[in-house]
Amino acid sequence: MNHSSGTIRQSATVIRVDAAEIEVEVCRPEACAACKAKSVCSEGGGEGKRMTLVNDGQGYRVGEQIQLVMRRSAGLKAVVIAYLVPVVLVVAALLIFQATPMSDTTAALLTLGILVLYFVIIRLLRGRINNQLTIEIEKEIEL
């Protein structure tokens, strides 16, 4: 993964193309090559991660190498939404509920309810969030 001037770049291979979208496979062989757990890894064990992106009409072909480009600020926003806010919500809710005379089980269930509500809200706002967290596609220059 290349990092330069406020962007994150990753090579990918086009594996499916249709009029509306393209499917790409992002492979990180350098991260998986020496890993002993790659056969049971949720990341694919070195086989690559598949993503579906909007076809912007640049004439992609199956097997073509492309660059996926994302602004660092968008990546940071995704990390905050997916990881930081839920952890803060859980810790804050547990601390608040522990200060009340309710049982631990009730406090845990209410905390899980808050977390579920957070993810439901994120799901309902996914269109707005997706507009802010865009991944651009650049064709690699063939020499």
Protein Blocks (a to p, Z undefined) as FASTA:
>chain_A
ZZeehiacdddddfbdcfkbccdddddfklmmmpmklmmccnlnonapcdddddehnopa
ehiacdddddfklmmmmmmmmmmmmmmmmmmmmmmmmmpcbdfklmmmmmmmmmmmmmmm
mmmmmmmmmmmmccdddddddZZ
